[in-house]
């Protein structure tokens, strides 16, 4: 198992955050346990990829790793000390005195050794873990609850807030790796990917879509049922509404955290009857002669 997060993800050490994120998402989709049931090798690779991304996606951790201060797990690397670290101390070497070896106490040495070992058991917060979740467009807009399968086979209920955006990261506090010596656990970070919708298109907090309008309502005006993202609504069609006209449904767009919502913009498309209508053809012919 490699201890180099760059090698695990297959990126160069100077890769940009965007390149690292793109590579991680590609690998996560390929190796996720849900897509490889019973494949222990893919599960191990998924764990390693998540661990590497956890470090490289954090600018501070990445910088400390690059400087050799921590390893891939975020654990401090012991600093190697040399003779010159002690040589310039006031009064000379830490173990020198005018009494020769009189102050060279084995109890002090053992205390230093076991003291350093004891410090390795300090409280340490658990590491964050990263997961990838693909959502349907309407689940992201309206909110939903999804189940994420963890590498060990356990499951995690993830509440999707209404209005969730593509590439947004949801944080589940305390659902990461356990802490050391009683320290709190890390968090689970769920990166969201949203599938495109065949009819709806999101722009900021607004939704755009097309709606067929019967010829009668397009000419005479009227009210029709419209399938908005949050469910059916009734929309008023003004007289002489041509194809391409855009109407606004205020507050029927993407929900916001403050309880408000964006708008829905509906592009009208005049819809003729499914079957030919001789009366309609005669009416249009007569109307055309009078033009």
Backbone torsions as a table, in degrees:
resi	resn	phi	psi	omega
1	UNK	NA	126.1	-177.8
2	UNK	-73.5	144.8	175.0
3	UNK	-102.0	11.8	179.6
4	UNK	-105.7	109.0	-177.6
5	UNK	-62.4	-30.2	178.3
6	UNK	-65.6	-42.1	179.7
7	UNK	-67.6	-37.1	179.9
8	UNK	-62.8	-42.6	179.7
9	UNK	-81.8	-17.5	-179.1
10	UNK	77.4	35.6	178.4
11	UNK	-122.7	163.5	177.6
12	UNK	-79.3	161.3	-176.9
13	UNK	-68.5	-17.4	177.6
14	UNK	-103.4	18.7	-179.4
15	UNK	-62.2	145.0	179.3
16	UNK	-75.6	158.9	176.5
17	UNK	-56.9	-35.9	179.7
18	UNK	-66.0	-40.8	179.0
19	UNK	-66.3	-39.9	178.5
20	UNK	-63.7	-44.3	-180.0
21	UNK	-64.5	-43.3	-179.8
22	UNK	-62.1	-42.8	-180.0
23	UNK	-66.5	-41.4	179.5
24	UNK	-62.0	-44.5	-178.1
25	UNK	-62.5	-37.5	178.9
26	UNK	-65.9	-44.1	-179.9
27	UNK	-69.4	-38.3	-179.1
28	UNK	-63.2	-40.1	178.3
29	UNK	-65.1	-33.7	-177.4
30	UNK	-77.7	-36.0	-169.4
31	UNK	-105.6	-4.3	-174.0
32	UNK	-56.3	137.9	-178.9
33	UNK	-55.6	-31.1	179.3
34	UNK	-62.8	-29.3	-178.4
35	UNK	-94.5	-6.7	-178.7
36	UNK	-134.9	58.9	-177.0
37	UNK	-60.2	130.2	178.5
38	UNK	79.5	1.9	-178.7
39	UNK	-95.9	95.4	-176.3
40	UNK	-65.1	-34.9	-179.2
41	UNK	-65.3	-44.2	178.3
42	UNK	-64.5	-36.4	179.1
43	UNK	-64.2	-43.3	178.1
44	UNK	-64.3	-41.4	178.4
45	UNK	-63.4	-39.4	178.5
46	UNK	-61.9	-41.7	178.0
47	UNK	-61.9	-44.8	-179.1
48	UNK	-65.0	-40.7	178.9
49	UNK	-63.8	-42.9	179.1
50	UNK	-64.1	-40.0	179.3
51	UNK	-65.5	-41.8	178.8
52	UNK	-64.9	-42.2	-179.2
53	UNK	-68.3	-34.5	178.0
54	UNK	-57.5	-39.4	-179.7
55	UNK	-77.4	-48.7	-172.8
56	UNK	-74.3	-20.1	178.7
57	UNK	-81.9	-10.2	177.7
58	UNK	-101.8	110.4	-175.0
59	UNK	-56.1	-39.1	-178.7
60	UNK	-68.3	-45.6	179.0
61	UNK	-63.2	-40.8	-179.1
62	UNK	-62.2	-43.6	-179.5
63	UNK	-64.2	-39.8	179.8
64	UNK	-68.5	-36.5	176.3
65	UNK	-64.4	-44.7	-179.2
66	UNK	-61.9	-30.2	178.4
67	UNK	-84.2	-1.9	179.2
68	UNK	80.1	15.8	-176.7
69	UNK	-83.2	-29.3	179.8
70	UNK	-133.5	160.5	175.4
71	UNK	-94.7	-172.3	-174.3
72	UNK	-63.9	-24.2	179.4
73	UNK	-86.8	-1.8	-178.9
74	UNK	86.5	6.9	-179.3
75	UNK	-82.8	138.3	179.4
76	UNK	-60.0	134.2	173.5
77	UNK	-88.8	134.7	180.0
78	UNK	-64.2	136.2	-179.7
79	UNK	-81.5	128.2	178.4
80	UNK	-78.9	126.4	-177.5
81	UNK	-107.3	144.9	-177.0
82	UNK	-117.8	169.4	-178.3
83	UNK	-55.8	-38.8	-174.9
84	UNK	-69.1	-14.3	175.3
85	UNK	-66.7	-25.2	-178.5
86	UNK	-103.2	-22.7	-168.7
87	UNK	-63.4	-30.8	-174.5
88	UNK	-95.1	7.8	-179.4
89	UNK	-67.0	143.0	176.9
90	UNK	-57.0	132.8	179.4
91	UNK	87.4	3.5	176.0
92	UNK	93.6	-159.6	-175.9
93	UNK	-64.7	146.7	-177.0
94	UNK	-61.2	-24.9	-177.4
95	UNK	-107.6	20.6	178.8
96	UNK	-109.9	148.1	173.4
97	UNK	-162.9	171.1	-178.9
98	UNK	-79.3	6.2	178.0
99	UNK	-103.7	14.2	178.7
100	UNK	69.8	-124.8	-177.4
101	UNK	-93.7	11.1	-173.9
102	UNK	-61.8	-32.2	-177.6
103	UNK	-95.2	8.0	-179.5
104	UNK	-86.5	79.8	-171.1
105	UNK	-93.6	124.6	-179.8
106	UNK	-63.7	-29.4	177.3
107	UNK	-62.3	-38.0	178.4
108	UNK	-65.3	-39.9	-179.0
109	UNK	-64.9	-49.1	-179.4
110	UNK	-62.4	-37.4	178.8
111	UNK	-62.5	-41.3	179.2
112	UNK	-65.5	-41.0	-179.4
113	UNK	-63.9	-51.5	-176.6
114	UNK	-73.4	-24.8	175.7
115	UNK	-66.1	-41.9	178.1
116	UNK	-65.2	-38.7	179.3
117	UNK	-65.9	-38.1	-179.5
118	UNK	-65.9	-33.9	-178.6
119	UNK	-66.7	-19.4	178.7
120	UNK	-69.1	-13.9	180.0
121	UNK	-97.6	16.9	177.7
122	UNK	-62.9	154.9	176.9
123	UNK	-60.0	131.0	179.5
124	UNK	-139.0	125.2	179.3
125	UNK	-61.3	143.0	179.5
126	UNK	-65.2	154.8	-179.0
127	UNK	-74.3	149.0	172.2
128	UNK	-73.9	149.6	176.6
129	UNK	-121.1	148.3	-175.3
130	UNK	-113.5	139.0	176.4
131	UNK	-135.0	161.2	-179.9
132	UNK	-121.7	133.3	-177.5
133	UNK	-135.5	124.5	177.9
134	UNK	-98.4	129.0	-175.8
135	UNK	-117.2	150.6	167.2
136	UNK	-70.5	151.8	-176.4
137	UNK	-55.4	-47.8	-175.1
138	UNK	-70.5	-30.3	175.6
139	UNK	-65.7	-37.8	178.4
140	UNK	-68.9	-37.2	-178.9
141	UNK	-73.0	-47.6	-171.6
142	UNK	-94.3	-12.9	-176.4
143	UNK	89.8	151.5	-178.9
144	UNK	-169.1	177.4	173.1
145	UNK	-123.0	127.9	-179.8
146	UNK	-123.8	157.3	179.2
147	UNK	-107.7	127.5	176.2
148	UNK	-105.9	130.4	177.3
149	UNK	-89.7	123.4	-178.8
150	UNK	-81.4	161.3	-178.6
151	UNK	-57.3	-28.5	-179.6
152	UNK	-86.5	6.4	178.7
153	UNK	94.3	-13.4	176.8
154	UNK	-70.6	164.1	-179.3
155	UNK	-120.3	157.4	-177.1
156	UNK	-135.8	123.3	176.7
157	UNK	-79.4	124.4	-178.4
158	UNK	-115.4	118.6	177.1
159	UNK	-86.2	121.7	-179.8
160	UNK	-92.8	112.8	-179.9
161	UNK	-68.2	145.7	175.8
162	UNK	-57.5	138.6	178.6
163	UNK	87.7	11.3	180.0
164	UNK	-59.8	139.0	-175.7
165	UNK	-102.4	158.3	174.6
166	UNK	-64.3	138.5	-179.5
167	UNK	72.3	4.6	175.4
168	UNK	-71.0	148.1	177.9
169	UNK	-112.5	122.5	177.0
170	UNK	-94.6	135.3	-178.3
171	UNK	-107.1	122.4	174.5
172	UNK	-107.1	103.8	-173.2
173	UNK	-68.6	135.7	176.6
174	UNK	79.6	7.6	-178.3
175	UNK	-105.4	17.5	179.3
176	UNK	-97.5	-150.7	-179.9
177	UNK	-70.6	147.1	178.9
178	UNK	-65.7	151.4	177.8
179	UNK	-80.1	170.2	179.9
180	UNK	-103.3	142.0	176.1
181	UNK	54.9	41.3	176.0
182	UNK	84.9	3.7	178.3
183	UNK	-71.7	157.6	-178.2
184	UNK	-68.2	155.1	178.2
185	UNK	-72.5	165.7	174.4
186	UNK	-78.7	-171.8	-178.4
187	UNK	-109.6	158.5	171.0
188	UNK	-97.4	126.6	-179.6
189	UNK	-109.8	115.1	-175.9
190	UNK	-104.0	111.0	177.9
191	UNK	-87.0	129.4	-172.2
192	UNK	-99.8	134.3	170.2
193	UNK	-123.4	132.2	-174.6
194	UNK	-111.6	128.4	177.2
195	UNK	-71.6	141.4	175.1
196	UNK	-64.2	154.0	177.7
197	UNK	-106.6	141.4	-178.1
198	UNK	-67.2	-22.1	-175.6
199	UNK	-116.4	-32.7	-175.6
200	UNK	-100.6	147.4	176.3
201	UNK	-134.7	131.5	-177.6
202	UNK	-99.2	134.3	172.3
203	UNK	-132.0	102.9	-174.5
204	UNK	64.7	-122.9	177.6
205	UNK	-101.7	10.5	179.0
206	UNK	-105.2	152.5	178.2
207	UNK	-117.9	136.8	178.3
208	UNK	-120.4	135.8	175.4
209	UNK	-159.0	169.1	-178.8
210	UNK	-106.4	151.5	-178.7
211	UNK	-140.5	126.5	174.9
212	UNK	-72.8	140.0	-178.8
213	UNK	-125.8	127.0	176.6
214	UNK	-59.2	150.4	-176.8
215	UNK	-58.3	-39.5	-177.7
216	UNK	-58.6	-50.2	-179.1
217	UNK	-67.5	-32.6	178.9
218	UNK	-64.9	-35.6	-178.4
219	UNK	-86.1	-49.4	-172.4
220	UNK	-95.5	-12.8	-175.1
221	UNK	84.4	165.9	178.9
222	UNK	155.7	-170.6	-178.6
223	UNK	-119.6	135.3	-179.4
224	UNK	-131.4	156.9	175.9
225	UNK	-82.6	135.4	-178.4
226	UNK	-125.2	136.0	177.7
227	UNK	-90.4	92.2	176.8
228	UNK	-83.2	166.6	-178.1
229	UNK	-57.0	-34.8	-178.1
230	UNK	-87.1	-3.7	-179.9
231	UNK	134.0	176.3	-177.1
232	UNK	-64.4	139.9	173.2
233	UNK	-136.7	162.2	177.5
234	UNK	-102.0	131.6	-177.5
235	UNK	-123.2	138.4	178.5
236	UNK	-87.6	126.8	178.7
237	UNK	-101.2	119.5	177.4
238	UNK	-67.7	157.9	175.4
239	UNK	-60.1	149.7	176.8
240	UNK	54.9	48.6	176.0
241	UNK	-90.0	113.7	-176.9
242	UNK	-86.7	161.7	172.8
243	UNK	-58.9	137.4	-178.6
244	UNK	98.6	-15.8	178.0
245	UNK	-66.4	139.0	-178.2
246	UNK	-112.8	125.4	176.9
247	UNK	-110.9	150.1	-178.8
248	UNK	-107.2	132.4	171.5
249	UNK	-104.9	101.0	-174.4
250	UNK	-66.6	131.8	176.5
251	UNK	75.3	11.7	-179.4
252	UNK	-106.5	21.8	178.7
253	UNK	-97.7	-136.3	-174.7
254	UNK	-83.2	128.2	176.8
255	UNK	-64.3	144.0	177.1
256	UNK	-110.5	159.7	-179.5
257	UNK	-60.4	-26.3	-177.8
258	UNK	-84.2	5.5	177.9
259	UNK	94.8	-11.1	175.2
260	UNK	-85.4	-178.8	179.4
261	UNK	-152.1	156.2	173.8
262	UNK	-71.8	-171.3	-178.1
263	UNK	-109.6	162.0	173.4
264	UNK	-109.5	132.7	179.5
265	UNK	-112.2	120.7	-171.9
266	UNK	-111.3	119.3	177.1
267	UNK	-92.3	122.4	-175.1
268	UNK	-83.6	140.4	174.9
269	UNK	-130.6	116.9	-178.1
270	UNK	-66.6	131.1	-176.1
271	UNK	-114.8	120.8	176.8
272	UNK	-80.7	163.0	176.5
273	UNK	-58.3	150.0	-178.4
274	UNK	-64.1	-32.9	-179.8
275	UNK	-113.1	146.7	177.5
276	UNK	-56.0	139.8	-178.7
277	UNK	-122.0	107.8	-178.3
278	UNK	-58.1	-39.4	-179.8
279	UNK	-62.3	-41.1	179.1
280	UNK	-66.1	-38.7	179.0
281	UNK	-63.8	-42.4	178.8
282	UNK	-65.3	-39.9	179.7
283	UNK	-62.0	-44.2	-179.1
284	UNK	-68.8	-37.4	178.2
285	UNK	-62.6	-45.6	179.3
286	UNK	-64.3	-40.6	-179.8
287	UNK	-64.9	-38.3	-179.5
288	UNK	-67.3	-35.6	179.4
289	UNK	-65.3	-29.8	-178.1
290	UNK	-81.9	-10.4	-177.9
291	UNK	-70.4	NA	NA
